Amino acid sequence: MSRVDLLVISNLNSTSITERSMRRVIPTLVSIPGVHVTAHFTQYKGHAQELAAQAKKDGRDVVVVIGGDGTVNEAINGLVDAEATPGAESDTASDSEHMPLLGVVPTGSANVFARALGFSATPRHAVEQLAEAIKQRSVRRVALGTWKVPESTEGKRRFFVVNAGFGLDADVIRYMEEYRSDGSAATPLQYMIASLKMWAQLLRYPPKIAVSARNSSDSLELTDMPVVFVSHSDPWTYLGPFPVRTNPGCGFDDGLGLYALRNTVGVRPLLAIMSLLFPSLRRVSSSQFVSFAGASTARLALKHSDSEDDPIRGFQVDGEYVDLEEYGGDPEHPQVELGVYPEGIELLAPVAVPTRRFRRRR
């Protein structure tokens, strides 16, 4: 008798998870004919990565993440070999033979990855889509973004799926992590408040970010940029129901998109930031930003000012704050190298997305 061996990895600390939603999600997965479900709850940061890596060793068919973009990020870093060489067919074939398919039920704050794939932002609707994808064996492969600390001997290459960056976005993420540490909810309104506070901080102490990037036909070199966003999805994020788009049309399989604000002085730079929510403002503010799409490699370097009052700037990946020192980074001269892993990962996608068949284990 054929069956699908499915592991659920659930982050009970994710923003929108509730007891009511869990009562719908797990039974829906259990009710799928031929599916055997085992569930684990994450207990600490990095636990989802460990559970996903073990699921791969155990030969599971599917890993379903119930959580936000950060939990998805951990699971992917557990499933995909950090030492895999892009373009190496033998390595890729061997890896994919034992690679579980990834499924997602979004319960985070933005849920960019799941929504960009076509899943509903509502867990009860998303799990119905996922169940149908399992029944119809609807599979899609997406490329992954990569990041690492240059010349570090302590950290391997890591993967991301949505976005990454220094400066404003990382400052907002750090603020929100501190805000949530006492159990407060990360609502869209609170993200808006955090963004306004960090924008005011940026106006007072603008960071200086150097950017270099290359795509198939062009290159980019920028210095002293106060704001730089790197995206691997379209949109870059969501503010509640509203998409925030830095590089329209730059999806999972289109390389990295970079968006850099030239300065922060005056009304037009503010219009440029607002144009990420309201595309009609993009034309009137086009002189205030640089947009670069399809990058296969990029490098970001942050220069701190000489002021003792200048806040320490951080790095964020998929909505999670990252301490680069843990990966061998220099806190005085933080920098990262970004890239693309085209082989990516196979995942369960809504049936409306172009699909291919996978075989159940017997």
KELUM-509285 format. One record per residue (C-alpha): residue in one letter; z negated, x, y. Coordinates in Angstrom, 3 decimals. Each point is the difference from the previous one (the first is absolute). Last residue first. Layout:
% KELUM-509285
NODE;A;Z;X;Y $
...
//
This chain:
% KELUM-509285
NODE;R;1.713;5.819;2.225 $
NODE;R;0.128;1.319;3.561 $
NODE;R;1.863;-2.172;2.424 $
NODE;R;3.392;1.165;1.125 $
NODE;F;0.989;0.249;3.632 $
NODE;R;2.829;-1.891;1.646 $
NODE;R;1.455;0.534;3.442 $
NODE;T;-0.585;-1.820;3.235 $
NODE;P;1.386;-0.755;3.427 $
NODE;V;-2.851;-1.635;2.026 $
NODE;A;-0.245;-3.800;-0.306 $
NODE;V;-2.169;0.466;-3.117 $
NODE;P;-2.821;1.510;2.004 $
NODE;A;-0.499;3.647;-0.926 $
NODE;L;-1.787;1.799;-2.834 $
NODE;L;0.002;3.717;0.570 $
NODE;E;1.837;3.174;-0.868 $
NODE;I;-1.015;3.140;1.876 $
NODE;G;1.621;2.606;2.186 $
NODE;E;2.966;2.012;-1.211 $
NODE;P;0.868;0.560;3.678 $
NODE;Y;-3.198;1.941;0.843 $
NODE;V;0.233;0.253;3.778 $
NODE;G;-1.605;2.460;2.391 $
NODE;L;-2.836;0.657;2.407 $
NODE;E;-1.607;3.303;0.943 $
NODE;V;-3.360;-0.189;1.732 $
NODE;Q;-1.759;1.712;2.892 $
NODE;P;-3.517;0.443;1.344 $
NODE;H;-0.588;3.032;2.214 $
NODE;E;-3.746;0.210;0.684 $
NODE;P;-0.934;-2.040;-3.073 $
NODE;D;2.056;2.350;-2.224 $
NODE;G;1.044;-1.874;-3.137 $
NODE;G;-0.997;0.963;-3.563 $
NODE;Y;0.248;-3.480;-1.465 $
NODE;E;-3.584;-1.066;0.709 $
NODE;E;0.477;1.464;3.492 $
NODE;L;2.718;-2.618;0.511 $
NODE;D;-2.590;-2.776;0.254 $
NODE;V;2.121;-3.093;-0.629 $
NODE;Y;-0.470;-3.462;1.521 $
NODE;E;1.568;-2.781;-2.069 $
NODE;G;2.673;-2.407;1.273 $
NODE;D;2.783;1.289;-2.207 $
NODE;V;-0.729;3.604;1.009 $
NODE;Q;-2.007;0.896;3.084 $
NODE;F;-0.620;3.297;1.762 $
NODE;G;-2.771;0.795;2.459 $
NODE;R;-0.576;0.863;3.610 $
NODE;I;-3.283;1.506;1.170 $
NODE;P;-0.772;-1.545;3.374 $
NODE;D;0.711;2.037;3.167 $
NODE;D;-3.310;0.309;1.855 $
NODE;E;-0.156;3.768;-0.506 $
NODE;S;3.290;0.264;1.851 $
NODE;D;2.305;2.784;-1.184 $
NODE;S;2.481;-2.492;-1.444 $
NODE;H;0.644;-0.315;-3.724 $
NODE;K;3.483;0.692;-1.329 $
NODE;L;1.190;-2.098;-2.919 $
NODE;A;2.841;1.114;-2.262 $
NODE;L;2.332;-2.406;-1.781 $
NODE;R;2.767;1.088;-2.384 $
NODE;A;2.840;-2.062;-1.353 $
NODE;T;2.295;-0.020;-3.010 $
NODE;S;2.544;-2.458;-1.416 $
NODE;A;0.337;-1.850;3.285 $
NODE;G;2.033;-3.207;-0.136 $
NODE;A;-0.811;-1.184;3.508 $
NODE;F;-0.927;1.559;3.354 $
NODE;S;-1.248;-2.047;2.964 $
NODE;V;-0.972;1.641;3.281 $
NODE;F;-1.922;-1.949;2.637 $
NODE;Q;-0.261;-0.659;3.729 $
NODE;S;3.703;-0.231;0.888 $
NODE;S;0.382;-3.027;-2.289 $
NODE;S;-2.527;-2.088;1.984 $
NODE;V;2.346;-2.658;1.375 $
NODE;R;1.923;-0.163;-3.299 $
NODE;R;-3.058;-0.272;-2.254 $
NODE;L;-1.597;-2.883;1.894 $
NODE;S;1.934;-2.619;-2.001 $
NODE;P;-1.504;1.516;-3.173 $
NODE;F;-3.461;-1.503;0.725 $
NODE;L;-2.600;1.495;-2.339 $
NODE;L;1.241;3.596;0.079 $
NODE;S;1.243;-0.819;3.505 $
NODE;M;-3.644;-0.096;1.136 $
NODE;I;-0.212;3.773;-0.511 $
NODE;A;3.144;0.522;2.077 $
NODE;L;-1.306;-2.419;2.645 $
NODE;L;-3.141;2.147;0.262 $
NODE;P;2.221;3.051;0.457 $
NODE;R;1.849;-1.943;2.725 $
NODE;V;-3.099;-0.934;2.023 $
NODE;G;-1.132;3.416;1.163 $
NODE;V;-1.157;3.210;-1.661 $
NODE;T;-0.173;0.204;-3.803 $
NODE;N;2.764;2.490;-0.721 $
NODE;R;2.938;0.662;-2.362 $
NODE;L;-0.984;-2.477;-2.711 $
NODE;A;1.167;1.140;-3.427 $
NODE;Y;1.307;-2.165;-2.868 $
NODE;L;0.909;1.611;-3.304 $
NODE;G;1.591;-1.710;-3.012 $
NODE;L;-0.144;1.608;-3.420 $
NODE;G;2.695;-0.346;-2.630 $
NODE;D;2.094;-3.123;-0.556 $
NODE;D;-1.219;-1.147;-3.425 $
NODE;F;-3.315;-1.528;1.072 $
NODE;G;1.444;-1.621;3.111 $
NODE;C;1.336;1.183;3.360 $
NODE;G;1.722;-3.137;1.303 $
NODE;P;-2.056;-0.194;3.159 $
NODE;N;-1.744;3.304;0.811 $
NODE;T;-3.306;-0.654;1.793 $
NODE;R;-0.450;-3.624;-1.055 $
NODE;V;-3.351;-1.792;0.310 $
NODE;P;0.347;-3.244;-1.981 $
NODE;F;-2.037;-3.026;1.165 $
NODE;P;-2.015;-2.086;-2.473 $
NODE;G;-3.259;1.878;0.699 $
NODE;L;1.046;3.202;1.728 $
NODE;Y;2.299;1.420;-2.644 $
NODE;T;1.032;3.583;-0.721 $
NODE;W;2.985;2.356;0.201 $
NODE;P;2.302;-2.911;-0.777 $
NODE;D;2.151;1.265;-1.590 $
NODE;S;-1.305;2.677;-2.320 $
NODE;H;-0.383;3.758;-0.203 $
NODE;S;-1.283;0.347;3.540 $
NODE;V;-1.146;2.896;2.150 $
NODE;F;-1.531;-0.778;3.401 $
NODE;V;-0.325;2.547;2.808 $
NODE;V;-1.896;-0.511;3.272 $
NODE;P;-0.887;2.570;2.680 $
NODE;M;3.082;2.199;-0.656 $
NODE;D;-0.569;3.584;1.105 $
NODE;T;3.051;1.419;-1.763 $
NODE;L;3.099;-1.465;-1.620 $
NODE;E;2.644;1.398;-2.374 $
NODE;L;2.301;-2.318;-1.940 $
NODE;S;2.789;0.763;-2.443 $
NODE;D;3.301;-1.596;-0.935 $
NODE;S;2.429;-0.819;-2.804 $
NODE;S;-1.899;-0.542;-3.247 $
NODE;N;-3.398;-0.372;1.687 $
NODE;R;-2.293;2.573;1.569 $
NODE;A;-3.339;-0.092;1.770 $
NODE;S;-2.136;2.035;2.384 $
NODE;V;-2.847;-1.465;2.015 $
NODE;A;-2.628;1.604;2.233 $
NODE;I;-2.917;-2.228;0.976 $
NODE;K;-1.962;0.404;3.214 $
NODE;P;-2.867;-2.482;0.222 $
NODE;P;-0.609;-2.035;3.156 $
NODE;Y;-3.653;0.106;1.121 $
NODE;R;-0.546;-2.723;2.605 $
NODE;L;3.030;-2.089;-0.865 $
NODE;L;-0.767;0.541;-3.702 $
NODE;Q;-3.524;-1.332;0.426 $
NODE;A;1.359;-3.148;1.655 $
NODE;W;2.478;-0.345;-2.883 $
NODE;M;-2.899;0.438;-2.444 $
NODE;K;-1.869;-2.873;1.626 $
NODE;L;3.098;-2.219;0.067 $
NODE;S;0.754;0.745;-3.654 $
NODE;A;-3.592;-0.719;-1.052 $
NODE;I;0.081;-3.359;1.781 $
NODE;M;3.308;-0.864;-1.693 $
NODE;Y;-1.387;1.062;-3.372 $
NODE;Q;-3.025;-2.230;0.659 $
NODE;L;2.291;-2.928;0.744 $
NODE;P;1.977;0.640;-3.200 $
NODE;T;-3.323;-0.237;-1.925 $
NODE;A;-1.746;2.931;-1.666 $
NODE;A;-3.219;-1.754;-1.078 $
NODE;S;-3.377;1.614;0.668 $
NODE;G;-1.813;1.403;-3.045 $
NODE;D;-1.941;2.760;1.743 $
NODE;S;2.700;2.619;-0.691 $
NODE;R;2.710;-2.347;1.301 $
NODE;Y;-0.276;1.203;3.608 $
NODE;E;-0.037;3.644;-1.085 $
NODE;E;3.137;-0.576;-2.067 $
NODE;M;1.519;-1.895;2.930 $
NODE;Y;-0.530;2.874;2.441 $
NODE;R;1.474;2.475;-2.501 $
NODE;I;3.055;-2.201;-0.512 $
NODE;V;0.488;-0.421;3.760 $
NODE;D;-0.237;3.758;0.565 $
NODE;A;2.475;0.608;-2.841 $
NODE;D;2.501;-2.361;1.631 $
NODE;L;-0.439;1.582;3.431 $
NODE;G;0.135;3.652;-0.996 $
NODE;F;1.381;1.436;-3.216 $
NODE;G;2.224;-1.843;-2.449 $
NODE;A;0.870;-1.696;-3.263 $
NODE;N;1.743;-3.156;-1.153 $
NODE;V;0.844;-2.321;-2.899 $
NODE;V;0.332;1.484;-3.493 $
NODE;F;-1.897;3.279;-0.138 $
NODE;F;-0.049;2.895;-2.431 $
NODE;R;-1.966;3.225;-0.280 $
NODE;R;1.096;3.620;-0.329 $
NODE;K;-2.737;2.152;-1.417 $
NODE;G;-3.014;1.252;1.927 $
NODE;E;-2.027;3.200;-0.002 $
NODE;T;2.558;2.788;0.448 $
NODE;S;1.176;-1.343;3.342 $
NODE;E;3.176;1.486;1.466 $
NODE;P;0.839;-3.249;1.773 $
NODE;V;-2.397;-2.927;-0.625 $
NODE;K;1.780;-2.575;-2.118 $
NODE;W;1.830;-3.290;0.305 $
NODE;T;2.449;-2.021;-2.061 $
NODE;G;1.821;-3.309;0.525 $
NODE;L;1.005;-1.960;-3.049 $
NODE;A;3.316;-1.430;-1.177 $
NODE;V;0.128;-3.508;-1.437 $
NODE;R;1.017;-1.204;-3.466 $
NODE;R;0.179;-3.745;-0.656 $
NODE;V;-0.889;-2.062;-3.050 $
NODE;S;0.163;-3.709;-0.806 $
NODE;R;-0.987;-0.445;-3.635 $
NODE;Q;0.483;-3.785;0.145 $
NODE;K;-3.534;-0.760;-1.181 $
NODE;I;-1.480;2.966;1.862 $
NODE;A;1.791;-0.919;3.228 $
NODE;E;-1.131;-3.618;-0.421 $
NODE;A;-3.611;1.175;-0.286 $
NODE;L;0.466;2.136;3.106 $
NODE;Q;1.349;-2.932;2.011 $
NODE;E;-2.958;-2.125;-1.133 $
NODE;V;-2.311;2.912;0.898 $
NODE;A;1.515;0.092;3.496 $
NODE;H;-0.575;-3.721;0.577 $
NODE;R;-3.703;0.208;-0.857 $
NODE;P;-0.378;3.302;1.875 $
NODE;T;1.508;-1.234;3.293 $
NODE;A;2.115;2.699;1.680 $
NODE;S;2.938;-1.206;-2.085 $
NODE;F;1.996;2.648;-1.818 $
NODE;G;3.406;1.093;1.301 $
NODE;L;-0.188;3.747;-0.518 $
NODE;A;-0.830;0.457;3.696 $
NODE;R;-2.887;-2.436;-0.505 $
NODE;A;-1.455;2.015;-2.886 $
NODE;F;0.246;3.321;1.834 $
NODE;V;-1.202;-1.264;3.364 $
NODE;N;-3.180;-1.664;-1.259 $
NODE;A;-1.396;-0.107;3.572 $
NODE;S;-3.705;-0.764;-0.600 $
NODE;G;-0.306;0.450;-3.756 $
NODE;T;0.132;-2.587;-2.807 $
NODE;P;3.601;0.433;-1.187 $
NODE;V;0.718;-0.525;-3.724 $
NODE;V;2.119;2.968;-1.085 $
NODE;G;1.796;0.988;-3.207 $
NODE;L;0.851;3.507;-1.175 $
NODE;L;1.930;0.668;-3.189 $
NODE;P;-1.692;2.442;-2.323 $
NODE;M;1.575;3.439;-0.337 $
NODE;H;0.269;1.407;-3.504 $
NODE;E;3.798;0.198;-0.176 $
NODE;S;0.127;0.443;3.793 $
NODE;D;-1.531;3.483;-0.217 $
NODE;S;2.310;1.288;-2.718 $
NODE;A;3.074;-1.325;1.801 $
NODE;T;-1.149;1.427;3.322 $
NODE;D;-0.758;3.438;-1.397 $
NODE;S;3.383;0.176;-1.734 $
NODE;E;1.859;-1.270;3.041 $
NODE;A;-1.471;2.479;2.487 $
NODE;G;1.236;-1.479;3.279 $
NODE;P;-3.363;0.174;1.730 $
NODE;T;-2.355;2.291;-1.935 $
NODE;A;-3.114;-1.619;-1.431 $
NODE;E;-3.194;1.960;0.735 $
NODE;A;-1.779;-2.953;1.622 $
NODE;D;0.693;-2.043;-3.144 $
NODE;V;0.133;-3.680;0.886 $
NODE;L;-2.537;-2.451;-1.445 $
NODE;G;-3.235;1.129;1.625 $
NODE;N;1.574;0.529;3.402 $
NODE;I;1.539;-3.460;-0.359 $
NODE;A;-3.418;-1.511;-0.693 $
NODE;E;-1.554;1.655;3.040 $
NODE;N;2.768;-1.216;2.306 $
NODE;V;-0.286;-3.547;-1.370 $
NODE;T;-3.724;0.127;0.816 $
NODE;G;0.786;1.083;3.563 $
NODE;D;2.721;-2.633;0.405 $
NODE;G;-2.409;-2.822;-0.789 $
NODE;G;-1.601;-1.271;-3.188 $
NODE;I;0.664;-1.537;-3.395 $
NODE;V;2.045;2.698;-1.716 $
NODE;V;1.821;-0.921;-3.195 $
NODE;V;0.759;2.794;-2.486 $
NODE;V;2.590;-0.902;-2.626 $
NODE;D;1.077;1.347;-3.395 $
NODE;R;-3.084;2.004;-0.906 $
NODE;G;0.570;3.262;-1.855 $
NODE;D;-3.612;1.205;0.041 $
NODE;K;0.965;3.079;2.015 $
NODE;K;1.650;-2.232;2.613 $
NODE;A;-3.039;-2.256;0.152 $
NODE;Q;-2.177;3.099;0.431 $
NODE;A;2.009;1.041;3.066 $
NODE;A;-0.283;-3.526;1.391 $
NODE;L;-3.779;-0.046;-0.467 $
NODE;E;-0.425;3.398;1.653 $
NODE;Q;2.160;-0.954;2.974 $
NODE;A;-1.874;-3.297;0.379 $
NODE;H;-3.276;1.940;0.045 $
NODE;G;1.071;2.169;2.952 $
NODE;K;-2.576;-1.507;2.348 $
NODE;Y;-2.810;-1.597;-1.975 $
NODE;Q;-0.812;-2.786;-2.468 $
NODE;T;3.409;-1.511;-0.725 $
NODE;F;-0.091;-3.078;-2.226 $
NODE;H;1.610;0.063;-3.438 $
NODE;A;1.888;-2.742;-1.842 $
NODE;T;1.709;-0.134;-3.406 $
NODE;V;2.773;-2.531;-0.589 $
NODE;H;2.133;-0.561;-3.118 $
NODE;V;3.300;-1.699;0.852 $
NODE;G;2.116;-1.750;-2.653 $
NODE;P;0.107;-3.324;1.813 $
NODE;I;-1.246;0.188;3.606 $
NODE;S;-3.318;-1.874;0.205 $
NODE;V;-2.066;3.173;0.498 $
NODE;L;1.910;0.809;3.191 $
NODE;T;-0.615;-3.441;1.497 $
NODE;P;-3.625;0.081;-1.178 $
NODE;I;-0.549;3.295;1.915 $
NODE;V;1.496;-1.156;3.295 $
NODE;R;-1.430;-3.501;0.432 $
NODE;R;-3.712;0.694;-0.443 $
NODE;M;0.574;3.239;1.952 $
NODE;S;1.211;-2.041;2.976 $
NODE;R;-3.163;-2.127;-0.015 $
NODE;E;-2.285;3.028;-0.267 $
NODE;T;1.686;1.413;3.066 $
NODE;I;2.253;2.963;0.784 $
NODE;S;1.300;0.107;3.562 $
NODE;T;-1.216;3.383;1.197 $
NODE;S;-0.184;2.140;-3.110 $
NODE;N;-3.534;0.825;-1.160 $
NODE;L;0.474;-1.577;-3.441 $
NODE;N;2.757;2.500;-0.791 $
NODE;S;1.565;-1.180;-3.245 $
NODE;I;1.890;2.043;-2.581 $
NODE;V;1.512;-2.329;-2.611 $
NODE;L;1.382;1.633;-3.158 $
NODE;L;2.805;-1.706;-1.944 $
NODE;D;1.088;0.531;-3.611 $
NODE;V;3.148;-2.100;-0.397 $
NODE;R;0.561;-1.559;-3.412 $
NODE;S;2.567;-0.434;-2.746 $
NODE;M;-0.998;-1.435;-3.375 $
//
